[in-house]
Amino acid sequence: MKKQRWSWGKTYLALVFVILYAPILYLVVFSFSGGQTMEKYHGFSWQHYADLFADTRMITIVINTLLVAFLASLLATIIGTLGALAIKDARRPWKNSLLSLNNVLMVSPDVIIGASFLIFFTMLGVRLGFVSVLLSHIAFCIPIVVLMVLPKLNEMSPTLVDAAYDLGASRWQVLSRVILPSIAPGIFAGYFMAFTYSLDDFAVTFFVTGNGFSTLSVEIYSRARQGINLEINALSTLMFIVSLLLVIGYYFISKRGGRRTRIVAVKEGDAQ
């Protein structure tokens, strides 16, 4: 039996993960420190988490951030799903053009997007605050949803739709009972990804927030400029846990969707 040799590729991969996660682990460990600085660990303590939950301004900002992320991801999922359906049914020249327009926000730098939204809202006279942040988050979350839903539409067998029409189903019945259940894993995955992007966004939000409205990323940046406070460590730890749970949920939904697609493909092969 041959022993597996440790390759340079595995060493490089391990080094990359250490570089990526060591700062996060360092931050999490010191969020449980009893001291006030990150110079030395002063023993396990929940003090910074207690301070965090006693901070009414921070709790308000957390609620604002979750509300924006929930509404932005929900509306972006609805619009993005309809957009993916439109792109799927579009003719070839239009389909390529729509896909290119959809990918513009994905490849554009966040600073450019944020500055563009700031100029746009200023020209329209929209007050910077909750509405401007929500509209901006919806805009940059829509392409994410489209990219999550469109592959599921491409994987869906056209015979399912044809069979539904042959049985007398209306367009609404085909959409609600055939198409949406088939692409549901992509829709849920798009929602989770949009929620995560909205929750973690800083650059775009920094440009379009104002009038006393703030989100977690902007507030953490503002407090970090004033000095290191381990309450920020506690808050960042909670944000990391929430993001991690969303990614895990996205993984299991994608895995379930892939399994379902394979089962449908096997059944169609047996029918033929």
C-alpha distance (Angstrom), angle and dihedral (degrees) to the residues before:
residue distance angle dihedral
M1 . . .
K2 3.77 . .
K3 3.76 120.0 .
Q4 3.76 117.0 -128.2
R5 3.79 111.2 -113.8
W6 3.78 119.9 -134.5
S7 3.80 104.3 -116.5
W8 3.77 129.2 -153.0
G9 3.79 87.9 -116.7
K10 3.80 91.6 62.6
T11 3.79 90.5 46.6
Y12 3.79 90.9 51.8
L13 3.82 91.1 47.5
A14 3.80 91.5 50.1
L15 3.80 90.5 49.1
V16 3.81 91.1 51.3
F17 3.80 91.7 52.2
V18 3.80 91.2 48.1
I19 3.82 91.2 51.9
L20 3.80 91.5 47.5
Y21 3.80 99.7 44.9
A22 3.81 104.3 29.6
P23 3.84 93.5 78.9
I24 3.80 90.6 47.6
L25 3.81 91.5 49.2
Y26 3.81 89.5 47.7
L27 3.79 90.1 52.3
V28 3.82 92.9 47.7
V29 3.81 93.6 48.8
F30 3.81 93.6 52.0
S31 3.80 91.5 47.6
F32 3.82 84.6 73.1
S33 3.80 94.2 47.4
G34 3.78 120.0 116.4
G35 3.82 92.4 -142.3
Q36 3.77 130.6 84.0
T37 3.80 99.2 -125.3
M38 3.80 137.7 49.5
E39 3.78 94.1 -126.0
K40 3.80 94.1 93.3
Y41 3.79 135.7 9.7
H42 3.82 110.3 -117.0
G43 3.79 101.2 -169.9
F44 3.80 134.5 -78.6
S45 3.79 116.3 -48.6
W46 3.81 140.0 156.5
Q47 3.82 91.0 -152.0
H48 3.79 96.9 111.2
Y49 3.79 92.1 50.2
A50 3.82 89.5 49.7
D51 3.82 89.3 50.5
L52 3.78 89.8 48.8
F53 3.81 94.6 53.7
A54 3.82 90.4 44.5
D55 3.82 90.8 55.4
T56 3.82 103.3 95.2
R57 3.80 93.9 -171.4
M58 3.80 91.0 54.1
I59 3.82 92.0 47.5
T60 3.81 89.1 51.9
I61 3.80 90.6 50.4
V62 3.81 90.7 48.9
I63 3.80 89.9 53.2
N64 3.82 90.7 47.6
T65 3.80 91.2 50.0
L66 3.80 93.9 48.6
L67 3.81 91.5 45.8
V68 3.80 92.4 51.6
A69 3.80 91.9 45.3
F70 3.82 92.4 48.2
L71 3.81 95.9 47.5
A72 3.81 94.8 39.6
S73 3.80 94.0 49.6
L74 3.83 92.4 43.6
L75 3.80 95.0 50.5
A76 3.81 92.1 39.3
T77 3.81 89.9 52.0
I78 3.81 91.8 52.9
I79 3.81 93.9 45.7
G80 3.81 93.5 39.9
T81 3.82 92.9 50.5
L82 3.81 91.3 50.5
G83 3.80 88.7 46.4
A84 3.80 91.6 51.8
L85 3.81 90.1 50.8
A86 3.81 89.8 50.9
I87 3.80 92.4 48.8
K88 3.80 90.7 48.2
D89 3.82 92.4 54.3
A90 3.82 95.4 40.8
R91 3.78 122.0 106.1
R92 3.79 119.6 -103.0
P93 3.85 100.7 -94.3
W94 3.80 92.6 43.7
K95 3.79 92.1 43.4
N96 3.81 92.8 56.3
S97 3.81 91.4 46.3
L98 3.81 92.9 49.7
L99 3.80 91.5 47.8
S100 3.79 90.4 50.7
L101 3.81 91.7 50.3
N102 3.80 89.9 47.5
N103 3.79 91.4 53.3
V104 3.82 94.6 50.8
L105 3.81 93.3 84.3
M106 3.80 90.5 44.8
V107 3.80 94.8 57.3
S108 3.81 99.2 33.1
P109 3.83 116.7 99.0
D110 3.79 114.0 -103.4
V111 3.80 90.9 -125.8
I112 3.81 90.9 58.4
I113 3.81 91.4 46.7
G114 3.79 92.2 48.7
A115 3.80 93.6 48.0
S116 3.81 90.5 47.6
F117 3.79 92.2 52.6
L118 3.81 90.4 47.1
I119 3.81 91.7 54.0
F120 3.81 91.0 43.6
F121 3.81 94.7 51.7
T122 3.80 91.7 43.9
M123 3.81 91.1 53.4
L124 3.81 91.3 49.6
G125 3.79 92.7 45.9
V126 3.81 93.7 -120.2
R127 3.80 112.2 159.4
L128 3.77 113.1 -120.4
G129 3.78 110.6 -114.9
F130 3.77 138.6 73.9
V131 3.82 96.2 -13.6
S132 3.81 95.4 47.8
V133 3.81 92.1 47.1
L134 3.82 92.1 47.4
L135 3.81 94.1 49.0
S136 3.80 91.7 47.6
H137 3.80 92.7 49.8
I138 3.79 91.6 48.5
A139 3.81 89.7 51.6
F140 3.81 97.0 53.0
C141 3.83 93.3 39.3
I142 3.81 95.1 56.0
P143 3.85 95.4 72.1
I144 3.81 89.2 50.6
V145 3.81 91.4 55.0
V146 3.80 91.9 46.2
L147 3.81 91.1 53.0
M148 3.82 90.4 50.0
V149 3.81 96.9 46.5
L150 3.81 101.4 38.8
P151 3.85 95.8 66.7
K152 3.81 89.7 52.7
L153 3.79 89.5 52.1
N154 3.80 90.0 50.8
E155 3.81 90.6 49.4
M156 3.82 93.0 50.9
S157 3.78 113.5 101.6
P158 3.83 112.4 -116.3
T159 3.81 88.9 -145.3
L160 3.81 89.2 72.9
V161 3.80 91.1 60.1
D162 3.81 92.9 42.6
A163 3.80 91.0 50.5
A164 3.80 91.4 50.6
Y165 3.81 91.5 52.0
D166 3.82 90.7 46.6
L167 3.81 88.8 55.0
G168 3.81 90.6 55.2
A169 3.78 100.8 -100.1
S170 3.80 119.1 158.1
R171 3.81 123.7 -128.0
W172 3.80 90.8 -100.3
Q173 3.82 91.9 49.8
V174 3.80 91.0 49.0
L175 3.79 90.3 50.0
S176 3.81 97.1 44.9
R177 3.81 100.3 36.4
V178 3.81 104.0 31.1
I179 3.79 113.9 19.1
L180 3.82 102.1 36.6
P181 3.85 95.0 46.8
S182 3.81 89.5 48.7
I183 3.80 94.3 51.5
A184 3.83 95.9 35.4
P185 3.85 93.2 110.3
G186 3.81 89.7 55.7
I187 3.81 91.4 47.3
F188 3.80 92.7 51.0
A189 3.79 91.1 44.4
G190 3.80 89.9 51.0
Y191 3.79 90.8 49.9
F192 3.81 92.9 50.8
M193 3.79 92.6 46.9
A194 3.80 92.1 47.2
F195 3.81 90.6 48.3
T196 3.80 90.7 51.1
Y197 3.81 93.4 47.5
S198 3.79 91.7 48.6
L199 3.78 92.6 46.4
D200 3.80 93.9 51.1
D201 3.80 100.5 37.3
F202 3.79 117.0 122.2
A203 3.81 111.9 152.9
V204 3.81 98.4 56.7
T205 3.81 93.4 39.1
F206 3.80 91.8 49.8
F207 3.82 90.1 61.0
V208 3.82 99.1 44.7
T209 3.81 103.2 37.6
G210 3.80 123.0 97.1
N211 3.81 148.3 121.7
G212 3.79 92.7 73.4
F213 3.80 95.1 -52.5
S214 3.80 115.4 126.7
T215 3.79 141.1 163.7
L216 3.78 131.7 -143.7
S217 3.78 96.6 -97.7
V218 3.81 93.2 50.5
E219 3.81 92.4 44.1
I220 3.80 92.8 49.7
Y221 3.80 89.8 50.4
S222 3.81 91.5 49.6
R223 3.80 93.5 49.0
A224 3.80 93.5 44.4
R225 3.82 89.6 57.0
Q226 3.81 88.9 57.0
G227 3.81 92.9 53.1
I228 3.77 140.9 -67.5
N229 3.79 111.6 -62.1
L230 3.80 118.4 179.1
E231 3.79 89.0 -143.1
I232 3.81 83.6 75.2
N233 3.81 87.9 55.6
A234 3.79 90.2 54.4
L235 3.80 92.1 48.2
S236 3.81 92.7 46.0
T237 3.80 90.1 49.9
L238 3.80 91.1 54.5
M239 3.81 90.9 47.3
F240 3.79 90.7 50.3
I241 3.81 91.2 50.9
V242 3.82 91.9 50.0
S243 3.81 91.7 48.5
L244 3.80 90.6 47.3
L245 3.81 91.5 52.0
L246 3.80 90.4 50.2
V247 3.80 91.5 51.0
I248 3.81 90.8 48.8
G249 3.81 89.5 49.7
Y250 3.80 89.8 50.2
Y251 3.83 90.1 50.7
F252 3.80 94.6 52.8
I253 3.82 92.7 44.4
S254 3.81 90.6 51.1
K255 3.79 90.9 46.8
R256 3.79 91.3 50.5
G257 3.80 90.9 48.0
G258 3.81 91.6 51.2
R259 3.80 91.6 49.8
R260 3.80 90.9 49.8
T261 3.82 91.3 50.3
R262 3.80 91.4 51.8
I263 3.81 91.3 50.1
V264 3.82 91.7 51.3
A265 3.82 90.6 47.9
V266 3.82 91.1 51.2
K267 3.81 92.0 49.8
E268 3.80 91.6 49.7
G269 3.79 90.0 49.5
D270 3.81 91.3 51.5
A271 3.82 90.7 48.3
Q272 3.79 91.2 53.9
